[in-house]
């Protein structure tokens, strides 16, 4: 494997992989200011990608990110994509928009997410964290499969929070149990890991790669806007890292050719790693297949890739 590690910065990794970034079409969700999506885009931009597609729910916020990127890399080509992962109709509309792009997609970062939010149901009737962090990205990604170039990569941004618990296959929306914001977050982050396993299993033979990853620690971004003082106390033992450190793993996952023998892997600190031994819910084909079936049921559509 490459010699990237927990000490590597995103800038260092991107410089080393500049030839792999050049000419790529990269789509990043969750590109609001002060986000890891913005940080990833800022890291990639100076290395001549063919196109950076910056996505988010709020168009004006994504425009702010675009301005920041162009101030750093004025020649980079950008395109904005606005849609709401909490609304499956909005997701489908975004897919139609992307399908009309002349370019194929080389790298998709499913980066958008929410954390530890109060209980809320989406317009589709789903618990919001599971909807935004997994169900919306699942539908978006699967409907776009034909837009991926051979060798394309799908990155699902997870978190060490997967260790709090697995997917509630029989009750993902907390209909039959009092809502716990951390169990909800955990099931969505476990789903990110299993989704990458499932993609690798189903699409690896077609030249598509998928990896899940944790940024590797706590990062000061807008993701933590719902945290209470009690939450911060609970998380006080989490190592705080910089965006440069966090996004290093994004860049490795998106562009390092040496990862191709690790399709479906979970990554931390720039390397494929096993999930925690005690967290059996976060690995294995049986769990990945169960998640796939649940996801298809929730979006009301089955996906087959035999053709």
C-alpha positions in Angstrom: 0.0 0.0 0.0 1.0 3.6 -0.4 2.8 5.2 2.5 0.0 7.6 3.5 -0.9 7.5 7.2 -2.6 9.4 10.0 0.2 12.0 9.7 -0.6 12.7 6.0 -2.4 15.9 5.1 -4.9 16.2 2.3 -2.5 18.6 0.4 0.3 16.1 0.6 -1.9 13.2 -0.6 -3.4 15.3 -3.5 0.1 16.4 -4.6 1.3 12.8 -4.7 -1.8 11.7 -6.6 -2.1 14.8 -8.8 -1.7 12.7 -12.0 -4.7 10.6 -10.9 -6.8 13.7 -10.2 -6.1 15.4 -13.5 -8.9 15.0 -16.0 -11.4 13.4 -13.6 -15.0 14.4 -13.2 -15.7 14.6 -9.5 -19.1 15.0 -7.8 -19.2 15.9 -4.1 -22.4 16.2 -2.0 -22.5 18.3 1.1 -20.5 21.2 -0.2 -21.6 24.0 2.1 -19.0 26.4 3.6 -17.1 24.9 6.6 -17.7 21.3 5.6 -15.5 18.4 4.7 -17.1 18.5 1.3 -15.8 22.0 0.7 -12.4 21.0 2.1 -12.2 18.0 -0.3 -13.1 20.2 -3.3 -10.5 22.8 -2.3 -7.9 20.1 -2.1 -8.8 18.6 -5.5 -9.3 21.9 -7.4 -5.6 22.9 -7.9 -4.8 19.6 -9.6 -6.7 20.0 -12.9 -9.8 17.9 -12.5 -11.9 18.0 -15.7 -15.0 19.1 -13.7 -15.9 19.6 -10.0 -19.7 19.2 -9.5 -20.5 20.8 -6.2 -23.8 19.7 -4.6 -25.8 20.8 -1.7 -29.3 21.5 -0.4 -28.9 25.3 -0.3 -27.9 26.8 -3.6 -26.6 30.1 -2.2 -24.3 28.2 0.3 -22.9 26.0 -2.5 -22.3 29.2 -4.5 -20.3 30.5 -1.6 -18.2 27.4 -1.7 -17.7 27.7 -5.4 -16.4 31.3 -5.0 -13.9 30.1 -2.4 -12.7 27.4 -4.7 -12.4 29.7 -7.7 -10.4 32.1 -5.6 -7.9 29.3 -5.0 -8.0 27.7 -8.4 -9.4 30.1 -10.9 -9.1 27.8 -13.9 -11.0 24.9 -12.5 -14.3 24.1 -14.1 -17.2 23.9 -11.7 -20.9 23.1 -11.9 -23.6 23.4 -9.1 -26.2 20.8 -8.3 -28.9 21.6 -5.8 -31.1 18.9 -4.3 -32.4 17.6 -1.0 -31.4 14.1 0.1 -34.3 14.1 2.5 -36.7 14.1 -0.4 -36.7 11.2 -2.8 -38.6 13.3 -5.5 -35.8 15.9 -5.2 -33.2 13.1 -5.5 -34.8 11.8 -8.7 -34.9 15.2 -10.2 -31.2 15.7 -9.5 -30.5 12.3 -11.1 -32.3 13.5 -14.3 -30.2 16.6 -14.3 -26.9 14.7 -14.0 -28.0 12.2 -16.6 -28.2 15.1 -19.0 -24.6 16.1 -18.4 -22.4 15.2 -21.4 -19.7 14.0 -19.0 -19.4 10.6 -17.2 -18.6 10.6 -13.5 -15.3 9.3 -12.3 -15.6 9.9 -8.6 -18.6 10.4 -6.3 -18.2 11.5 -2.7 -21.4 10.8 -0.8 -20.3 13.3 1.8 -23.5 15.1 2.8 -24.9 14.1 6.2 -26.5 15.2 9.5 -25.6 14.1 13.0 -27.5 13.6 16.3 -30.5 15.6 15.1 -33.9 15.8 17.0 -36.5 13.3 15.8 -38.0 14.3 12.5 -39.7 12.4 9.6 -39.0 13.3 6.0 -41.7 14.0 3.5 -41.4 10.3 2.5 -42.0 9.2 6.1 -38.5 8.2 7.0 -36.5 9.1 10.1 -34.3 12.0 8.9 -30.8 10.8 9.8 -31.3 7.5 8.1 -32.9 9.2 5.1 -30.2 11.9 4.6 -27.2 9.8 5.5 -28.2 6.6 3.6 -31.5 6.3 1.8 -31.1 9.5 -0.2 -27.5 8.7 -1.2 -28.5 5.0 -2.0 -31.2 6.1 -4.5 -29.0 8.9 -6.0 -26.1 6.5 -6.5 -28.0 3.6 -7.8 -29.9 5.6 -10.3 -26.7 7.1 -11.6 -24.8 3.8 -12.0 -24.8 4.1 -15.8 -23.1 7.5 -15.6 -20.0 6.1 -14.0 -16.9 5.7 -16.1 -15.2 2.3 -15.9 -12.9 2.5 -13.0 -15.3 4.9 -11.3 -15.3 5.3 -7.5 -18.1 5.7 -5.1 -17.1 6.9 -1.7 -19.5 6.7 1.3 -18.4 8.9 4.2 -19.1 7.0 7.4 -17.8 7.7 11.0 -16.5 6.0 14.0 -20.0 6.4 15.3 -20.9 3.1 13.6 -19.6 1.5 16.7 -22.7 2.7 18.7 -25.0 0.2 16.9 -26.1 -1.4 13.7 -29.0 -1.0 11.3 -32.5 -1.5 12.8 -33.7 -3.7 9.9 -37.1 -4.2 11.4 -37.6 -0.6 12.7 -35.3 1.9 10.9 -37.7 4.8 11.5 -38.1 4.2 15.3 -41.8 3.5 15.0 -41.7 0.9 17.8 -39.1 2.4 20.2 -38.3 5.7 21.7 -36.0 7.7 19.4 -32.3 7.8 20.3 -30.4 10.3 18.2 -27.1 8.4 18.6 -28.5 5.0 17.7 -30.0 6.6 14.7 -26.7 8.2 13.7 -25.0 4.9 14.3 -27.3 2.9 12.0 -26.8 5.4 9.2 -23.0 5.3 9.6 -23.1 1.5 9.7 -25.2 1.6 6.5 -22.5 3.7 4.8 -20.0 0.9 5.4 -22.3 -1.9 4.3 -23.4 0.0 1.2 -19.9 0.1 0.0 -19.5 -3.6 0.5 -22.7 -4.2 -1.4 -21.7 -2.0 -4.3 -18.3 -3.7 -4.6 -20.1 -7.1 -4.5 -22.6 -6.1 -7.2 -20.6 -3.8 -9.4 -16.9 -4.7 -8.9 -17.0 -7.0 -12.0 -18.2 -4.0 -14.0 -15.2 -1.9 -13.0 -16.8 0.1 -10.3 -15.0 0.6 -7.0 -16.5 1.7 -3.6 -15.0 2.5 -0.3 -16.4 3.8 3.0 -14.3 5.8 5.3 -14.2 7.7 8.6 -12.5 11.1 8.7 -10.6 9.7 11.7 -11.6 12.0 14.5 -13.6 15.0 15.5 -13.5 18.0 13.1 -15.0 21.4 13.7 -17.5 21.7 10.9 -21.2 22.5 10.6 -22.0 18.8 11.2 -21.9 19.4 14.9 -24.5 22.2 15.0 -27.1 20.1 16.8 -24.7 18.9 19.6 -25.7 19.8 23.2 -23.3 20.4 26.1 -24.1 16.9 27.2 -23.2 15.5 23.8 -19.9 17.4 23.8 -19.1 16.0 27.2 -19.8 12.5 26.0 -17.6 13.1 23.0 -14.8 14.7 24.9 -12.5 11.7 24.5 -12.7 11.9 20.7 -9.4 13.2 19.1 -9.9 16.5 17.4 -8.2 16.6 14.0 -7.9 19.3 11.3 -9.8 19.3 8.0 -6.5 18.7 6.3 -6.0 15.5 8.2 -9.6 14.4 7.8 -9.8 14.9 4.1 -6.5 13.1 3.4 -8.4 9.8 3.6 -11.0 11.2 1.1 -8.3 11.8 -1.4 -6.7 8.4 -1.0 -10.0 6.7 -1.3 -10.9 8.7 -4.4 -7.7 8.4 -6.3 -5.1 6.0 -5.0 -4.7 3.2 -7.6 -3.3 0.8 -5.0 -6.7 0.6 -3.4 -8.2 -1.3 -6.4 -7.4 -4.7 -4.8 -9.4 -3.6 -1.7 -12.8 -3.0 -3.3 -15.5 -2.5 -0.7 -13.1 -1.7 2.1 -13.6 0.6 5.1 -10.8 3.1 5.5 -9.3 5.1 8.3 -6.1 7.2 8.4 -5.6 6.7 4.7 -5.6 2.9 4.8 -8.1 0.0 4.6 -8.8 -1.3 8.0 -11.2 -3.9 9.5 -14.2 -2.6 11.4 -14.0 -3.1 15.2 -14.0 -6.8 16.1 -17.0 -6.3 18.4 -19.0 -4.6 15.7 -20.1 -7.6 13.7 -23.1 -5.6 12.4 -20.8 -3.4 10.3 -19.4 -6.1 8.0 -20.2 -9.1 5.9 -22.2 -10.0 2.9 -25.3 -11.1 4.9 -25.6 -7.7 6.6 -24.8 -5.9 3.3 -27.5 -7.9 1.5 -30.1 -7.2 4.3 -29.3 -3.5 4.0 -29.7 -3.6 0.3 -33.1 -5.3 0.5 -34.3 -2.7 3.1 -33.0 0.2 1.0 -34.8 -1.1 -2.1 -38.0 -1.5 -0.1 -37.8 2.0 1.3 -37.1 3.7 -2.1 -39.7 1.5 -3.8 -37.4 0.3 -6.5 -35.2 -2.7 -7.2 -31.8 -2.5 -8.9 -30.3 -5.2 -11.0 -26.9 -5.0 -12.8 -26.9 -8.2 -14.8 -27.1 -6.6 -18.2 
